[in-house]
Amino acid sequence: MTDAFRVFIGWDSREPIAYDVARHSLLKQASAPVSVIPIKQDEMRARGLYWREKDPLASTEFTYTRFLTPFLADYTGWALFCDCDFLWLGDVAGLLKHTDSDKAVYCVQHDYTPKATTKMDGVVQTSYPRKNWSSLMLFNCAHPSVKSLTPEVVNQESGAYLHRMQWVADKDLGSLPVEWNWLEGWNEKPAVGTPKAVHYTSGGPWFAEWQNVDYADLWIAERDEFLASDQAESSQSAVR
């Protein structure tokens, strides 16, 4: 792959530092050219790509806009989406070995049923089949099933249809090792080393009450490194 690997990360106005740390950690670990693009709901609305009414069950501003990733990638090549509440400890280029496949989309196929009823800053924690599968998706953007994710479908179809990946046949759904979307508080810590990507699905160290979660020290160190960098100033200017 000669062009930059396109990575789209969900952005939420309630936790911009989470996005900044996810982006910073991903780029720092990457051994291949990577282009990181935030998916901001306000921008999608301004471009006429997103017009859904607000869903009271949507826990983030990118609950549905994540499925615009293939459209934003012009339905060509491969593109990755991930939530903003990730800390990248491994090289995202490791996912590129899956791009020789004819699968429509790859994800970590968790068997996950959250015990808590709320997460993060009091947001309702919903439970449904294939939960968290859509929090990291490696899209084969030219695949017919993926090309069916038009803005109209993203705006009109149910959350169940989108998040449970009913738009793709099971045979076209590829599986990634859990280390690429390791759920903090759910998955067992590896005996050696760290996961490739830690997902703070219930709440992360950017919240005062979530300072004692696994790998919080690594997230805080990454945040401090980001805040001391030139990227921090440009990021703050972009949201003014």
C-alpha positions in Angstrom: 0.0 0.0 0.0 1.7 3.2 -1.2 -1.0 5.7 -0.2 -1.5 6.7 3.4 -3.7 4.4 5.4 -6.9 6.3 6.2 -8.1 6.2 9.8 -11.3 7.9 10.7 -11.8 8.5 14.5 -15.1 9.5 16.0 -15.0 13.0 17.7 -17.3 14.0 20.5 -17.5 17.6 21.8 -17.8 16.3 25.4 -14.4 14.6 25.3 -12.1 16.2 22.7 -9.0 15.2 24.7 -9.9 11.5 24.1 -9.7 12.0 20.4 -6.5 13.9 20.7 -4.8 11.2 22.7 -6.2 8.4 20.4 -4.8 10.2 17.4 -1.5 11.1 19.0 -0.9 7.5 20.2 -1.9 6.0 16.9 0.4 8.2 14.9 3.3 7.7 17.3 3.2 3.9 16.9 2.5 3.8 13.2 5.3 2.5 10.9 3.4 3.2 7.7 2.0 6.5 6.4 -1.3 7.2 8.1 -3.9 9.9 7.5 -6.2 10.5 10.5 -9.6 12.2 9.9 -12.0 13.1 12.7 -15.7 12.4 12.1 -17.5 15.4 13.6 -21.3 15.3 13.6 -21.7 19.1 13.1 -19.5 18.9 10.0 -21.4 16.0 8.7 -24.7 18.0 9.2 -23.2 21.1 7.5 -22.2 19.0 4.5 -25.7 17.6 4.2 -24.5 14.1 5.0 -26.2 13.6 8.3 -29.7 14.6 9.2 -31.0 12.1 11.7 -33.0 13.4 14.7 -31.1 13.1 18.0 -31.4 9.6 19.4 -31.7 9.6 23.3 -30.0 6.2 23.3 -27.0 7.4 21.3 -24.1 7.5 23.7 -21.7 9.5 21.5 -22.0 12.1 18.7 -20.6 9.5 16.3 -23.0 6.7 17.2 -24.3 6.7 13.6 -21.9 8.9 11.7 -19.2 6.2 12.0 -21.0 4.4 9.2 -20.3 7.3 6.8 -16.6 6.2 6.8 -16.8 4.3 3.5 -18.6 7.3 1.8 -16.0 9.7 3.2 -13.3 7.3 1.8 -15.0 7.6 -1.7 -15.8 3.8 -1.5 -12.3 3.0 -2.6 -9.5 1.0 -0.9 -9.4 0.2 2.8 -10.2 2.5 5.7 -10.3 2.1 9.4 -12.8 3.5 11.9 -12.4 3.6 15.6 -14.0 5.3 18.6 -12.2 8.2 20.2 -11.8 6.4 23.6 -8.9 4.3 22.4 -5.3 4.3 23.5 -3.0 2.8 20.8 -0.1 0.8 22.1 0.7 -1.1 19.0 1.3 -0.3 15.3 -1.9 0.2 13.4 0.0 -0.9 10.3 -0.4 -4.5 11.6 -4.0 -4.3 10.4 -2.8 -3.9 6.8 -2.1 -7.6 6.4 -5.9 -8.1 6.3 -6.3 -5.8 3.3 -5.3 -8.6 0.9 -8.7 -10.2 1.7 -12.0 -10.0 -0.1 -13.9 -9.6 3.1 -16.3 -6.6 3.4 -15.3 -5.6 6.9 -13.1 -6.8 9.8 -13.8 -6.2 13.5 -13.1 -7.8 16.9 -16.1 -10.1 17.4 -16.6 -9.6 21.2 -19.0 -11.6 23.2 -19.7 -8.7 25.5 -22.6 -8.0 27.9 -22.0 -5.0 30.1 -22.9 -5.3 33.7 -23.2 -1.5 34.5 -26.3 0.4 33.4 -24.4 3.7 32.8 -21.0 4.6 31.4 -18.7 7.6 31.1 -20.5 10.8 32.3 -23.8 9.1 33.2 -24.7 8.1 29.6 -27.0 5.1 29.4 -25.2 1.8 28.8 -27.3 -0.2 26.3 -26.8 -3.9 25.6 -27.4 -5.6 22.3 -26.0 -8.4 20.1 -22.6 -7.8 18.6 -22.0 -4.9 21.0 -18.7 -3.1 20.4 -18.1 -4.8 17.1 -18.6 -1.5 15.4 -16.2 0.4 17.7 -13.4 -0.6 15.4 -14.1 -1.5 11.8 -11.6 -2.1 9.0 -13.7 -1.4 5.8 -13.1 -2.8 2.4 -14.7 0.3 0.9 -15.3 -1.0 -2.6 -17.1 -4.2 -1.4 -20.7 -4.2 -2.5 -22.0 -4.6 1.0 -19.9 -1.7 2.2 -21.0 0.4 -0.7 -24.6 -0.1 0.5 -23.8 2.2 3.4 -24.9 5.4 1.6 -25.7 8.5 3.6 -29.4 7.7 3.0 -29.0 4.3 4.7 -26.9 5.7 7.5 -29.6 8.3 8.2 -32.7 6.1 7.8 -31.8 2.6 9.0 -32.2 1.5 12.6 -29.3 1.4 15.1 -29.8 -2.4 15.2 -29.4 -2.7 11.4 -26.2 -0.6 11.5 -24.4 -1.7 14.6 -25.3 -5.4 14.4 -23.9 -5.3 10.9 -27.0 -6.6 9.2 -25.8 -4.9 6.1 -23.2 -7.5 5.5 -23.5 -11.3 5.2 -21.7 -13.3 7.9 -19.4 -14.9 5.3 -18.1 -11.5 4.4 -17.4 -10.4 8.0 -13.8 -11.0 9.0 -12.5 -11.4 12.6 -9.6 -9.6 14.2 -7.7 -10.7 17.4 -9.1 -9.1 20.6 -5.8 -7.2 21.1 -6.9 -4.7 18.4 -10.0 -3.7 20.5 -9.2 -4.7 24.0 -12.2 -3.7 26.3 -10.9 -2.3 29.5 -12.7 -3.8 32.5 -13.9 -6.8 30.4 -11.1 -8.5 28.6 -8.3 -10.2 30.6 -4.9 -8.5 30.6 -2.3 -10.2 28.5 0.3 -12.2 30.5 3.1 -10.5 28.5 3.1 -7.0 27.0 0.0 -4.9 26.3 -2.9 -5.0 23.9 -2.5 -3.3 20.5 -5.4 -0.9 21.3 -7.0 -0.3 24.7 -10.7 0.7 24.5 -12.1 2.5 27.5 -15.7 1.6 26.6 -17.2 2.4 30.0 -15.1 5.5 30.9 -11.5 6.6 30.6 -8.9 8.6 32.6 -10.1 11.9 31.1 -12.9 11.6 33.6 -12.1 12.2 37.3 -13.9 9.1 38.5 -12.0 6.8 36.0 -8.4 7.3 37.2 -7.8 3.7 38.4 -8.7 1.8 35.2 -6.2 -0.5 33.5 -3.5 1.3 31.6 -4.6 4.7 33.0 -1.0 5.6 33.7 -0.1 5.0 30.0 -3.1 7.1 28.8 -2.1 9.9 31.2 1.5 9.8 30.0 0.3 10.0 26.4 -2.0 12.9 27.2 0.8 14.8 28.9 3.1 14.1 25.9 0.4 15.4 23.6 -0.2 18.5 25.6 3.5 19.3 25.5 3.6 19.0 21.7 3.0 21.4 18.9 -0.1 19.3 18.0 -1.9 20.5 21.1 -1.8 24.1 20.1 -3.1 23.3 16.5 -5.8 21.1 17.9 -7.0 23.7 20.3 -7.0 26.3 17.5 -9.1 24.0 15.3 -12.0 23.8 17.9 -12.1 27.5 18.6 
